[in-house]
Amino acid sequence: MCGITGYIGHKQAAPILLDGLTKLEYRGYDSAGLAVRNDAGEIEIVKAKGRLKALKEKTNDGLSLQGTVGIGHTRWATHGEPSENNAHPHVSMDHEVVGVHNGIIENYQELKDKLIRHNYHFYSDTDTEVAINLIDYYLKKYQQGPVDALSRSMMRIRGSYALAVMFKAYPDALYVARKDSPMIIGVDGEDTFVASDVPAILKYTRSVYYIGNNEIGKLERGKVTFYNIDQEEIEKELVKVKMDAKAAEKGGFEHFMMKEIHEQPKAVRDTINSVVKDGKIDLSAVNLTDADIQKISQIYIVGCGSAYHVGVALQYLFEDLVEVPVRVELASEFRYRKVLMDANTLVVIISQSGETADTLAALRKSKEAGVRTLGIVNVVGSTIAREADNVFYTLAGPEIAVATTKAYSTQLAAGYLLAVQFAKARGKIDDAKYAELIEEICSLPDKITKALEDKERIQWFAAKYANAKDVFFIGRGIDYAISLEGSLKLKEISYIHSEAYAAGELKHGTISLIENGTLVVGILTQPELYEKTLSNMVEVKSRGGYLMGLTTYGNYNIEDTADFTVYIPKTNHYFATSVAIVPLQLFAYYLSVAKGLDVDKPRNLAKSVTVE
């Protein structure tokens, strides 16, 4: 989580660092700080609790900090409460080493105890301060310079980290180190940048290096030197980033989330068009052949949060259409379970950032077992993209709001395309069905656009229920998968208690929670399950529940039961999730706005969960 920036060049560093942090604030917003080396060689540090706005005000938008070398940080708290004292950058005891950190040091207490025995003292509750003092310890003990000190520290630290470090005695360089947490380095002429994510530096350069795991970088003006953990110099390829810089701006929308909801038709269309050629699915870019597909005996789909919900929806599709056994697993559980996989198992890893800690651990566990892995990721060059055997890139573009919308929709589209090609390759569907399903997938962007047109009615209804205490989402089959994501969207940005249930489970305990006025959202997009779910809604209504229905055009008899109904365009029932989720995203958004909450930056959450 957390966001880091760094700059060395001939321009004033602080405004550049703040501009980068603005692009990274979705990664954490408990506190923020800057460290800039002034012309006298002193490193000046300014921190502020709360949103980045407080740091900008404290530094006059960076103008009060003079210097051409610096690092910045926006924090999502792990060790220690949000406070100015715990904010980054952190300094070593004698102020010789200053650093910022994204990640988590698992053995920080052990290291802290070691340093205390060597007369180190600590002012914060953070694991980062321990890491900075450890680097200082090795710098003084062996006197071999920053790369040596970083290397020795990396050998002792357990956990994940992206570190950017300044050394008082080495004024003409920044140093970085990485293990598992994201980091990107950019160069433009005499300017060198480091950041947690591409949008932070896209305004300044498109020429970037991807630093690998257990690697160190020495950043000088217009130059970067890389080392492995054994301090051997290594070569890196300079890559051109194609991302549109405007994609990371709000573009006239009040919030990034609303902008990203409206970007879904284009994002889904781009993802589909990346593999659909002349009416057929071409997985050559994914490097997956029909022969590979035919060998697969079972599939595990692994993800966290919304990515897990994508897996739940895809499970129904793969098992029904492809007739292959599928298990959907929470990455945080998968990594610690004894998972039964044979040599022909395929593990599908889903992650927007490609850096999600639990999902990455699940990938590595699968690779250790010797099975094929396929990543569905949005960020080119991310760790999961580099380490998975096969990669299906979604083309969502930058997603800034913490609550995912367009990344979720593009992951679904990628899963649909894989399922249809799997079914064709394994002889489960004929050419006519194959063409029909591809045509249906290609129609989804237009149907998503149509679903967006009902936003005024949804806004009205959301305002009516802004004071709700509990909301329940119910559905059967794929509608249950839709309910899971709808419920998550609502709870994460509105802070309303919300749960999703398979509709048939209501009478097994949950219905005891229904009382007069309790809002229950029924999802009914699956024709074969429509009447079953409708009967569950009747049960809710008889106990005083207030019903919102979500179904396809034509099912108008639902109005005899539901108090408020949203209709969406009909599509093949396999792909209903892509259209049905849009009204639920809008409902969550408008309810959060009605409560006056910060939609893009919900409390206690960050965009990319790079710590366990």
VEXDREN-2710 file (C-alpha; in Angstrom, 1 decimal):
% VEXDREN-2710
k/r/px/py/pz
1/MET/0.0/0.0/0.0
2/CYS/1.6/3.4/0.6
3/GLY/3.1/5.5/-2.2
4/ILE/6.7/6.6/-2.6
5/THR/8.3/9.1/-5.0
6/GLY/11.8/10.2/-5.5
7/TYR/13.7/12.7/-7.7
8/ILE/17.2/13.7/-8.5
9/GLY/18.1/16.2/-11.2
10/HIS/18.5/19.9/-11.7
11/LYS/14.9/21.0/-11.0
12/GLN/13.3/21.8/-7.6
13/ALA/12.4/18.4/-6.2
14/ALA/9.6/19.2/-3.8
15/PRO/6.9/20.2/-6.3
16/ILE/7.7/17.2/-8.4
17/LEU/7.5/14.9/-5.4
18/LEU/4.2/16.4/-4.4
19/ASP/2.8/16.1/-7.9
20/GLY/3.8/12.4/-7.9
21/LEU/2.2/11.8/-4.5
22/THR/-1.0/13.4/-5.8
23/LYS/-1.1/10.6/-8.4
24/LEU/-0.4/8.0/-5.7
25/GLU/-2.7/9.1/-2.9
26/TYR/-5.0/6.3/-3.7
27/ARG/-2.3/4.0/-2.2
28/GLY/-2.6/5.6/1.3
29/TYR/-3.8/8.8/2.9
30/ASP/-3.2/8.6/6.6
31/SER/-0.2/10.9/6.5
32/ALA/2.4/12.2/4.1
33/GLY/6.0/13.6/4.1
34/LEU/8.9/14.9/2.1
35/ALA/12.7/14.9/2.6
36/VAL/14.7/17.3/0.4
37/ARG/18.5/17.9/0.4
38/ASN/19.1/21.7/0.4
39/ASP/22.1/23.5/-1.2
40/ALA/23.9/23.4/2.2
41/GLY/23.8/19.6/2.0
42/GLU/21.3/19.3/4.9
43/ILE/18.2/17.0/4.5
44/GLU/15.1/18.9/5.5
45/ILE/12.0/16.8/6.4
46/VAL/8.4/17.9/6.6
47/LYS/5.5/15.7/7.6
48/ALA/1.8/16.1/8.0
49/LYS/-1.0/13.9/9.4
50/GLY/-4.0/13.3/7.2
51/ARG/-4.5/13.9/3.5
52/LEU/-1.8/15.2/1.1
53/LYS/-3.5/18.5/1.2
54/ALA/-2.1/19.1/4.7
55/LEU/1.4/18.6/3.5
56/LYS/0.9/20.8/0.5
57/GLU/-0.3/23.6/2.8
58/LYS/2.6/23.1/5.2
59/THR/5.2/23.4/2.4
60/ASN/3.4/26.0/0.3
61/ASP/3.0/23.4/-2.4
62/GLY/6.6/22.5/-2.1
63/LEU/8.0/26.0/-2.7
64/SER/9.3/26.3/0.9
65/LEU/11.6/23.3/0.4
66/GLN/14.6/24.1/-1.7
67/GLY/16.7/21.4/-3.2
68/THR/17.1/19.2/-6.3
69/VAL/17.2/15.8/-4.6
70/GLY/14.4/14.3/-2.5
71/ILE/12.0/11.6/-1.6
72/GLY/8.3/11.6/-0.7
73/HIS/5.7/9.3/0.8
74/THR/2.0/9.0/1.4
75/ARG/1.1/6.4/4.1
76/TRP/-1.4/3.7/4.7
77/ALA/-0.7/2.7/8.3
78/THR/0.4/-0.8/9.2
79/HIS/2.8/-0.4/12.2
80/GLY/1.8/2.5/14.4
81/GLU/-1.3/4.7/14.3
82/PRO/-1.6/7.5/11.8
83/SER/0.4/10.4/13.2
84/GLU/3.0/12.9/12.3
85/ASN/5.5/11.0/14.3
86/ASN/4.9/7.7/12.5
87/ALA/4.7/9.4/9.1
88/HIS/7.5/8.9/6.6
89/PRO/10.3/9.8/5.7
90/HIS/12.1/8.2/8.7
91/VAL/15.6/9.0/9.8
92/SER/18.3/7.0/11.5
93/MET/19.3/7.9/15.0
94/ASP/22.0/10.3/14.0
95/HIS/20.2/11.6/10.8
96/GLU/22.7/10.1/8.5
97/VAL/20.2/7.9/6.6
98/VAL/16.7/9.0/5.5
99/GLY/14.2/6.8/3.8
100/VAL/10.6/6.0/2.8
101/HIS/9.1/2.5/2.6
102/ASN/6.2/0.7/1.0
103/GLY/5.6/-2.8/2.4
104/ILE/5.9/-4.5/5.7
105/ILE/8.9/-5.8/7.7
106/GLU/7.8/-9.1/9.3
107/ASN/10.8/-9.5/11.6
108/TYR/11.0/-5.8/12.6
109/GLN/10.8/-6.6/16.4
110/GLU/13.7/-9.0/16.1
111/LEU/15.8/-6.4/14.2
112/LYS/14.7/-3.7/16.6
113/ASP/15.9/-5.7/19.6
114/LYS/19.3/-6.2/17.8
115/LEU/19.7/-2.5/17.2
116/ILE/18.7/-1.6/20.8
117/ARG/21.5/-3.9/21.9
118/HIS/23.8/-1.7/19.8
119/ASN/22.5/1.5/21.5
120/TYR/20.0/2.6/18.9
121/HIS/17.0/4.5/20.0
122/PHE/13.6/4.8/18.3
123/TYR/11.1/7.7/18.1
124/SER/8.2/6.0/16.2
125/ASP/6.1/2.8/16.3
126/THR/7.0/1.9/12.7
127/ASP/8.8/-1.0/11.1
128/THR/10.3/1.5/8.6
129/GLU/12.3/3.3/11.2
130/VAL/13.8/-0.1/12.1
131/ALA/14.8/-0.7/8.5
132/ILE/16.4/2.7/8.2
133/ASN/18.5/2.2/11.3
134/LEU/19.5/-1.2/10.2
135/ILE/20.9/0.3/7.0
136/ASP/22.7/2.9/9.1
137/TYR/24.1/0.1/11.3
138/TYR/25.6/-1.8/8.4
139/LEU/26.9/1.5/6.8
140/LYS/28.9/2.3/9.9
141/LYS/30.0/-1.2/10.7
142/TYR/31.5/-2.2/7.3
143/GLN/32.1/1.3/5.8
144/GLN/31.6/-0.1/2.3
145/GLY/29.0/2.4/1.1
146/PRO/25.2/2.5/0.5
147/VAL/25.0/-0.5/-1.9
148/ASP/26.8/-2.7/0.6
149/ALA/24.6/-1.4/3.5
150/LEU/21.4/-2.0/1.6
151/SER/22.5/-5.5/0.5
152/ARG/23.3/-6.6/4.0
153/SER/20.0/-5.2/5.3
154/MET/18.0/-7.0/2.6
155/MET/19.6/-10.2/3.7
156/ARG/18.3/-9.7/7.2
157/ILE/14.9/-8.2/6.5
158/ARG/11.9/-10.6/6.1
159/GLY/8.9/-9.2/4.4
160/SER/8.1/-6.9/1.5
161/TYR/9.5/-3.6/0.7
162/ALA/10.1/-0.8/-1.8
163/LEU/12.7/1.5/-0.2
164/ALA/14.0/4.8/-1.4
165/VAL/16.9/6.1/0.7
166/MET/19.1/9.2/1.0
167/PHE/22.5/9.1/2.6
168/LYS/23.8/12.4/4.0
169/ALA/27.4/11.4/3.1
170/TYR/26.5/10.6/-0.5
171/PRO/24.7/13.7/-1.7
172/ASP/24.7/13.0/-5.5
173/ALA/22.5/9.9/-5.5
174/LEU/19.4/8.3/-4.3
175/TYR/19.3/4.6/-3.6
176/VAL/16.4/2.2/-3.9
177/ALA/15.8/-1.5/-3.1
178/ARG/12.9/-3.8/-3.8
179/LYS/11.3/-7.0/-2.7
180/ASP/7.7/-7.8/-3.7
181/SER/6.4/-4.2/-3.4
182/PRO/6.0/-2.3/-6.7
183/MET/8.6/0.2/-7.9
184/ILE/9.3/1.9/-11.2
185/ILE/12.2/4.1/-12.2
186/GLY/12.1/6.8/-14.9
187/VAL/14.7/8.7/-16.8
188/ASP/14.5/11.9/-18.9
189/GLY/17.7/13.7/-19.8
190/GLU/19.3/14.7/-16.6
191/ASP/16.2/13.9/-14.5
192/THR/15.7/10.6/-12.7
193/PHE/12.5/9.6/-10.9
194/VAL/11.3/6.7/-8.8
195/ALA/7.7/5.9/-7.8
196/SER/5.4/3.2/-6.7
197/ASP/3.3/3.4/-9.9
198/VAL/3.6/4.8/-13.5
199/PRO/1.1/7.6/-13.2
200/ALA/3.3/9.4/-10.7
201/ILE/6.0/10.0/-13.3
202/LEU/4.1/9.8/-16.6
203/LYS/4.0/13.6/-16.8
204/TYR/7.8/13.8/-16.9
205/THR/8.9/10.7/-18.8
206/ARG/7.8/7.6/-20.6
207/SER/11.3/5.9/-20.4
208/VAL/11.3/3.5/-17.4
209/TYR/13.1/0.7/-15.8
210/TYR/11.4/-2.1/-13.9
211/ILE/13.5/-3.0/-10.9
212/GLY/13.3/-6.7/-10.0
213/ASN/13.0/-8.6/-6.7
214/ASN/16.0/-8.4/-4.4
215/GLU/17.6/-5.7/-6.6
216/ILE/19.2/-2.4/-5.7
217/GLY/19.4/0.8/-7.8
218/LYS/21.7/3.8/-7.6
219/LEU/19.9/6.8/-9.0
220/GLU/22.0/9.7/-10.3
221/ARG/21.2/12.7/-12.5
222/GLY/20.1/11.0/-15.8
223/LYS/21.7/7.7/-14.9
224/VAL/20.6/4.5/-13.0
225/THR/22.9/1.7/-12.0
226/PHE/21.5/-1.6/-10.9
227/TYR/22.9/-4.3/-8.6
228/ASN/21.7/-7.7/-7.5
229/ILE/21.7/-8.6/-3.8
230/ASP/25.3/-9.8/-4.1
231/GLN/26.3/-6.3/-5.1
232/GLU/27.1/-7.3/-8.7
233/GLU/26.2/-4.8/-11.3
234/ILE/23.4/-5.9/-13.7
235/GLU/21.9/-4.5/-16.9
236/LYS/18.3/-3.4/-17.3
237/GLU/16.3/-2.7/-20.4
238/LEU/14.8/0.8/-20.7
239/VAL/11.1/0.4/-21.6
240/LYS/8.7/2.9/-23.2
241/VAL/5.4/3.3/-21.4
242/LYS/2.4/3.7/-23.7
243/MET/-0.1/4.7/-21.1
244/ASP/-2.1/7.9/-21.8
245/ALA/-1.3/10.5/-19.2
246/LYS/-4.8/12.0/-19.3
247/ALA/-6.2/8.6/-18.2
248/ALA/-5.0/9.4/-14.7
249/GLU/-7.0/12.7/-14.5
250/LYS/-10.6/13.1/-13.6
251/GLY/-11.6/14.5/-16.9
252/GLY/-14.5/16.7/-15.7
253/PHE/-16.0/14.1/-13.3
254/GLU/-16.4/14.9/-9.7
255/HIS/-14.7/11.6/-8.6
256/PHE/-12.4/9.1/-10.2
257/MET/-14.9/6.4/-9.4
258/MET/-17.6/7.9/-11.5
259/LYS/-15.2/8.5/-14.3
260/GLU/-14.0/4.9/-14.2
261/ILE/-17.6/3.6/-14.1
262/HIS/-18.2/5.5/-17.4
263/GLU/-14.9/4.2/-18.8
264/GLN/-16.1/0.6/-18.6
265/PRO/-17.5/0.3/-22.1
266/LYS/-14.2/1.4/-23.7
267/ALA/-12.1/-0.7/-21.3
268/VAL/-14.1/-3.8/-21.9
269/ARG/-14.1/-3.2/-25.7
270/ASP/-10.3/-2.7/-25.7
271/THR/-9.8/-5.9/-23.7
272/ILE/-12.1/-7.9/-26.0
273/ASN/-10.5/-6.4/-29.2
274/SER/-7.0/-7.3/-27.9
275/VAL/-7.7/-11.0/-28.6
276/VAL/-10.8/-11.2/-30.9
277/LYS/-9.5/-11.1/-34.5
278/ASP/-11.8/-11.6/-37.5
279/GLY/-14.6/-13.1/-35.3
280/LYS/-12.3/-15.6/-33.5
281/ILE/-10.4/-15.6/-30.2
282/ASP/-6.6/-15.5/-30.7
283/LEU/-4.7/-16.3/-27.5
284/SER/-1.3/-16.2/-29.1
285/ALA/-0.4/-13.1/-27.1
286/VAL/-1.3/-15.0/-24.0
287/ASN/0.9/-17.8/-25.3
288/LEU/-1.8/-20.4/-24.7
289/THR/-2.4/-23.0/-27.4
290/ASP/-5.4/-25.3/-28.0
291/ALA/-3.1/-28.2/-27.2
292/ASP/-2.2/-26.6/-23.8
293/ILE/-5.9/-26.1/-23.1
294/GLN/-6.8/-29.7/-23.9
295/LYS/-4.4/-31.0/-21.3
296/ILE/-5.9/-29.2/-18.4
297/SER/-7.6/-31.4/-15.9
298/GLN/-8.8/-28.8/-13.3
299/ILE/-8.7/-25.1/-12.7
300/TYR/-8.1/-23.1/-9.6
301/ILE/-9.1/-19.4/-9.8
302/VAL/-7.3/-17.3/-7.1
303/GLY/-7.9/-13.7/-6.1
304/CYS/-8.7/-11.2/-3.4
305/GLY/-11.7/-9.0/-3.0
306/SER/-13.3/-8.1/-6.3
307/ALA/-10.9/-10.4/-8.2
308/TYR/-12.2/-13.2/-6.1
309/HIS/-15.8/-12.3/-7.1
310/VAL/-14.7/-12.4/-10.7
311/GLY/-13.6/-16.0/-10.0
312/VAL/-17.0/-16.9/-8.5
313/ALA/-18.7/-15.7/-11.6
314/LEU/-16.3/-17.5/-13.9
315/GLN/-16.6/-20.7/-12.0
316/TYR/-20.2/-21.1/-13.1
317/LEU/-19.2/-20.3/-16.7
318/PHE/-16.2/-22.7/-16.9
319/GLU/-17.9/-25.6/-15.3
320/ASP/-21.1/-25.3/-17.4
321/LEU/-19.5/-24.4/-20.7
322/VAL/-16.1/-26.0/-20.6
323/GLU/-17.1/-28.9/-18.3
324/VAL/-13.9/-28.8/-16.3
325/PRO/-13.7/-28.8/-12.5
326/VAL/-13.1/-25.4/-11.0
327/ARG/-12.3/-24.2/-7.5
328/VAL/-12.3/-20.5/-6.6
329/GLU/-10.0/-19.6/-3.8
330/LEU/-9.2/-16.6/-1.6
331/ALA/-5.6/-16.0/-2.1
332/SER/-5.1/-15.3/1.6
333/GLU/-6.3/-18.9/2.3
334/PHE/-4.9/-20.6/-0.7
335/ARG/-1.3/-19.7/0.3
336/TYR/-1.7/-21.5/3.6
337/ARG/-3.7/-24.6/2.6
338/LYS/-2.6/-27.9/1.4
339/VAL/-3.9/-27.7/-2.2
340/LEU/-4.4/-30.8/-4.2
341/MET/-3.1/-30.2/-7.7
342/ASP/-2.0/-32.7/-10.3
343/ALA/0.5/-32.0/-13.1
344/ASN/-2.3/-30.8/-15.5
345/THR/-3.8/-28.2/-13.1
346/LEU/-4.1/-24.6/-14.3
347/VAL/-4.0/-21.9/-11.6
348/VAL/-5.6/-18.6/-12.8
349/ILE/-4.3/-15.6/-10.8
350/ILE/-6.4/-12.4/-11.0
351/SER/-5.0/-9.1/-9.8
352/GLN/-5.5/-5.5/-11.1
353/SER/-2.1/-4.3/-9.9
354/GLY/-0.2/-7.5/-10.4
355/GLU/1.4/-6.9/-7.0
356/THR/-1.3/-8.1/-4.5
357/ALA/0.8/-9.7/-1.8
358/ASP/-1.5/-12.7/-1.0
359/THR/-2.2/-13.3/-4.7
360/LEU/1.5/-13.2/-5.5
361/ALA/2.2/-15.7/-2.8
362/ALA/-0.4/-18.0/-4.2
363/LEU/1.2/-17.7/-7.6
364/ARG/4.6/-18.7/-6.2
365/LYS/3.1/-21.6/-4.3
366/SER/1.6/-22.8/-7.6
367/LYS/4.8/-22.5/-9.4
368/GLU/6.6/-24.4/-6.7
369/ALA/4.1/-27.2/-7.2
370/GLY/5.1/-27.3/-10.9
371/VAL/1.7/-26.4/-12.4
372/ARG/0.9/-24.0/-15.1
373/THR/-0.1/-20.5/-14.0
374/LEU/-2.0/-17.8/-15.9
375/GLY/-2.2/-14.2/-14.7
376/ILE/-5.0/-11.9/-15.5
377/VAL/-3.5/-8.5/-14.7
378/ASN/-3.8/-4.9/-15.7
379/VAL/-0.3/-3.6/-15.1
380/VAL/2.3/-4.4/-17.7
381/GLY/5.6/-5.4/-16.2
382/SER/4.1/-6.1/-12.7
383/THR/5.5/-8.9/-10.6
384/ILE/2.6/-11.3/-11.3
385/ALA/2.9/-10.5/-15.1
386/ARG/6.6/-11.3/-15.0
387/GLU/6.4/-14.5/-12.9
388/ALA/3.2/-16.2/-14.3
389/ASP/3.7/-18.7/-17.1
390/ASN/1.0/-17.0/-19.2
391/VAL/-0.4/-13.5/-19.0
392/PHE/-3.7/-12.1/-20.2
393/TYR/-3.4/-8.3/-20.0
394/THR/-6.6/-6.4/-19.3
395/LEU/-6.7/-3.0/-20.9
396/ALA/-8.5/-1.0/-18.2
397/GLY/-5.9/1.7/-18.1
398/PRO/-5.0/3.5/-14.8
399/GLU/-7.7/2.9/-12.1
400/ILE/-7.3/5.5/-9.3
401/ALA/-10.4/5.1/-7.2
402/VAL/-9.8/2.6/-4.4
403/ALA/-13.1/0.8/-5.2
404/THR/-12.5/-1.1/-8.4
405/THR/-15.0/-0.8/-11.3
406/LYS/-13.4/-1.0/-14.8
407/ALA/-10.6/-3.3/-13.7
408/TYR/-13.3/-5.8/-12.4
409/SER/-15.2/-5.5/-15.7
410/THR/-12.2/-6.1/-17.8
411/GLN/-11.2/-9.1/-15.7
412/LEU/-14.7/-10.6/-16.3
413/ALA/-14.3/-10.0/-20.1
414/ALA/-10.9/-11.7/-20.1
415/GLY/-12.4/-14.7/-18.2
416/TYR/-15.3/-14.9/-20.7
417/LEU/-13.0/-15.0/-23.6
418/LEU/-10.8/-17.7/-22.0
419/ALA/-13.9/-19.8/-21.2
420/VAL/-15.3/-19.7/-24.7
421/GLN/-11.9/-20.6/-26.3
422/PHE/-11.5/-23.4/-23.8
423/ALA/-14.9/-24.8/-24.7
424/LYS/-14.1/-24.6/-28.4
425/ALA/-10.6/-26.2/-28.0
426/ARG/-12.0/-29.0/-25.9
427/GLY/-14.8/-29.7/-28.3
428/LYS/-17.7/-28.7/-26.0
429/ILE/-19.2/-26.2/-28.4
430/ASP/-19.5/-26.2/-32.2
431/ASP/-18.6/-23.4/-34.6
432/ALA/-22.1/-21.9/-34.6
433/LYS/-22.2/-21.7/-30.8
434/TYR/-18.6/-20.4/-30.7
435/ALA/-19.5/-17.5/-33.1
436/GLU/-22.7/-16.8/-31.2
437/LEU/-20.9/-16.4/-27.9
438/ILE/-18.2/-14.3/-29.3
439/GLU/-20.8/-12.0/-30.9
440/GLU/-22.5/-11.8/-27.5
441/ILE/-19.3/-10.9/-25.7
442/CYS/-18.6/-8.2/-28.3
443/SER/-22.0/-6.6/-27.7
444/LEU/-21.3/-6.1/-24.0
445/PRO/-19.8/-2.6/-24.2
446/ASP/-22.9/-1.2/-25.8
447/LYS/-25.1/-2.9/-23.2
448/ILE/-23.0/-1.5/-20.4
449/THR/-23.4/1.9/-22.0
450/LYS/-27.2/1.4/-22.0
451/ALA/-27.1/0.4/-18.3
452/LEU/-25.5/3.7/-17.5
453/GLU/-28.5/5.6/-18.7
454/ASP/-30.6/4.8/-15.7
455/LYS/-28.3/6.7/-13.3
456/GLU/-30.7/9.5/-12.4
457/ARG/-33.3/7.0/-11.0
458/ILE/-30.6/5.2/-9.1
459/GLN/-29.3/8.4/-7.7
460/TRP/-32.8/9.3/-6.4
461/PHE/-33.1/5.8/-4.8
462/ALA/-29.7/6.0/-3.2
463/ALA/-30.4/9.4/-1.6
464/LYS/-33.6/7.8/-0.1
465/TYR/-31.6/5.1/1.5
466/ALA/-28.5/7.1/2.6
467/ASN/-29.3/6.4/6.3
468/ALA/-29.7/2.6/5.9
469/LYS/-28.0/0.6/8.6
470/ASP/-28.0/-2.8/7.0
471/VAL/-28.4/-3.9/3.3
472/PHE/-28.6/-7.5/2.0
473/PHE/-28.0/-8.6/-1.5
474/ILE/-29.4/-12.0/-2.7
475/GLY/-29.2/-14.0/-5.9
476/ARG/-28.7/-17.5/-7.2
477/GLY/-26.0/-18.9/-9.4
478/ILE/-24.2/-16.1/-11.3
479/ASP/-26.6/-13.7/-9.6
480/TYR/-25.0/-14.7/-6.3
481/ALA/-21.6/-13.7/-7.7
482/ILE/-23.1/-10.4/-8.8
483/SER/-24.5/-9.9/-5.3
484/LEU/-21.1/-10.4/-3.7
485/GLU/-19.5/-7.6/-5.7
486/GLY/-22.5/-5.3/-5.3
487/SER/-22.4/-5.8/-1.5
488/LEU/-18.6/-5.1/-1.4
489/LYS/-18.9/-1.9/-3.5
490/LEU/-21.6/-0.6/-1.0
491/LYS/-19.8/-1.4/2.2
492/GLU/-16.3/-0.2/1.2
493/ILE/-17.3/3.3/0.1
494/SER/-20.5/4.0/2.1
495/TYR/-19.5/2.2/5.4
496/ILE/-23.0/0.6/5.6
497/HIS/-23.1/-2.9/6.8
498/SER/-23.8/-5.0/3.8
499/GLU/-23.9/-8.8/3.2
500/ALA/-24.5/-11.0/0.1
501/TYR/-26.2/-14.3/0.4
502/ALA/-27.2/-17.1/-2.0
503/ALA/-30.9/-16.5/-2.0
504/GLY/-31.8/-20.0/-1.0
505/GLU/-29.8/-19.6/2.2
506/LEU/-32.0/-16.9/3.6
507/LYS/-34.2/-19.3/5.5
508/HIS/-31.2/-20.9/7.1
509/GLY/-30.6/-18.1/9.5
510/THR/-30.2/-14.8/7.7
511/ILE/-33.9/-14.0/7.4
512/SER/-34.0/-13.5/11.2
513/LEU/-32.2/-10.2/10.5
514/ILE/-35.0/-8.8/8.3
515/GLU/-37.2/-6.3/10.0
516/ASN/-39.4/-3.4/8.8
517/GLY/-37.6/-1.2/6.3
518/THR/-34.5/-3.4/5.9
519/LEU/-33.3/-3.0/2.3
520/VAL/-32.8/-6.2/0.4
521/VAL/-31.5/-6.1/-3.2
522/GLY/-32.6/-9.1/-5.3
523/ILE/-30.6/-9.9/-8.4
524/LEU/-32.5/-11.8/-11.1
525/THR/-30.7/-12.1/-14.4
526/GLN/-30.7/-15.9/-14.7
527/PRO/-33.8/-17.1/-16.5
528/GLU/-33.9/-20.6/-15.0
529/LEU/-33.5/-19.2/-11.5
530/TYR/-35.8/-16.1/-11.8
531/GLU/-38.9/-17.6/-10.2
532/LYS/-36.9/-19.2/-7.3
533/THR/-35.2/-15.9/-6.4
534/LEU/-38.5/-14.0/-6.8
535/SER/-40.1/-16.3/-4.2
536/ASN/-37.2/-15.6/-1.8
537/MET/-37.9/-11.9/-2.3
538/VAL/-41.6/-12.5/-1.4
539/GLU/-40.5/-14.2/1.8
540/VAL/-38.4/-11.1/2.6
541/LYS/-41.3/-8.7/1.9
542/SER/-43.7/-10.7/4.2
543/ARG/-41.3/-9.9/7.0
544/GLY/-41.2/-6.2/6.4
545/GLY/-38.2/-5.9/4.1
546/TYR/-38.0/-3.2/1.5
547/LEU/-37.1/-4.6/-1.9
548/MET/-34.9/-3.4/-4.8
549/GLY/-35.0/-5.6/-7.8
550/LEU/-32.4/-5.8/-10.6
551/THR/-33.4/-7.8/-13.6
552/THR/-33.5/-7.7/-17.4
553/TYR/-36.0/-5.8/-19.6
554/GLY/-39.2/-7.9/-20.0
555/ASN/-39.4/-9.2/-16.5
556/TYR/-42.0/-6.6/-15.5
557/ASN/-43.9/-8.9/-13.2
558/ILE/-41.2/-8.3/-10.6
559/GLU/-42.9/-4.9/-9.9
560/ASP/-45.7/-6.9/-8.1
561/THR/-43.1/-7.7/-5.5
562/ALA/-40.2/-5.2/-5.6
563/ASP/-40.7/-1.7/-4.3
564/PHE/-38.1/-0.3/-6.7
565/THR/-36.7/-2.0/-9.9
566/VAL/-33.8/-1.4/-12.1
567/TYR/-33.8/-3.0/-15.6
568/ILE/-30.8/-3.9/-17.7
569/PRO/-30.4/-5.0/-21.3
570/LYS/-30.7/-8.7/-21.9
571/THR/-27.6/-10.7/-22.7
572/ASN/-26.5/-14.3/-22.7
573/HIS/-27.0/-15.4/-19.0
574/TYR/-23.3/-16.4/-18.9
575/PHE/-22.3/-12.8/-19.3
576/ALA/-24.9/-11.0/-17.2
577/THR/-22.5/-10.0/-14.5
578/SER/-20.8/-7.4/-16.8
579/VAL/-24.1/-5.5/-17.3
580/ALA/-25.8/-6.1/-13.9
581/ILE/-22.9/-4.8/-11.9
582/VAL/-23.2/-1.3/-13.4
583/PRO/-26.4/-0.2/-11.5
584/LEU/-24.9/-1.6/-8.3
585/GLN/-21.7/0.4/-8.8
586/LEU/-23.8/3.5/-9.4
587/PHE/-26.0/2.7/-6.3
588/ALA/-22.9/2.5/-4.1
589/TYR/-21.4/5.6/-5.6
590/TYR/-24.5/7.8/-5.2
591/LEU/-25.2/6.5/-1.7
592/SER/-21.6/7.4/-0.6
593/VAL/-22.0/10.9/-2.2
594/ALA/-25.4/11.4/-0.4
595/LYS/-23.6/10.7/2.9
596/GLY/-20.9/13.2/2.1
597/LEU/-18.1/10.7/2.1
598/ASP/-14.8/10.6/0.2
599/VAL/-15.8/8.2/-2.6
600/ASP/-12.3/7.7/-4.1
601/LYS/-10.5/7.3/-0.8
602/PRO/-12.6/5.3/1.7
603/ARG/-11.3/5.0/5.2
604/ASN/-8.8/2.3/6.2
605/LEU/-8.5/1.1/2.6
606/ALA/-5.8/1.4/-0.1
607/LYS/-5.8/0.5/-3.7
608/SER/-3.1/-2.0/-4.0
609/VAL/-2.7/-4.4/-1.1
610/THR/1.0/-5.2/-1.2
611/VAL/1.2/-6.3/2.4
612/GLU/-0.3/-9.4/4.0
END
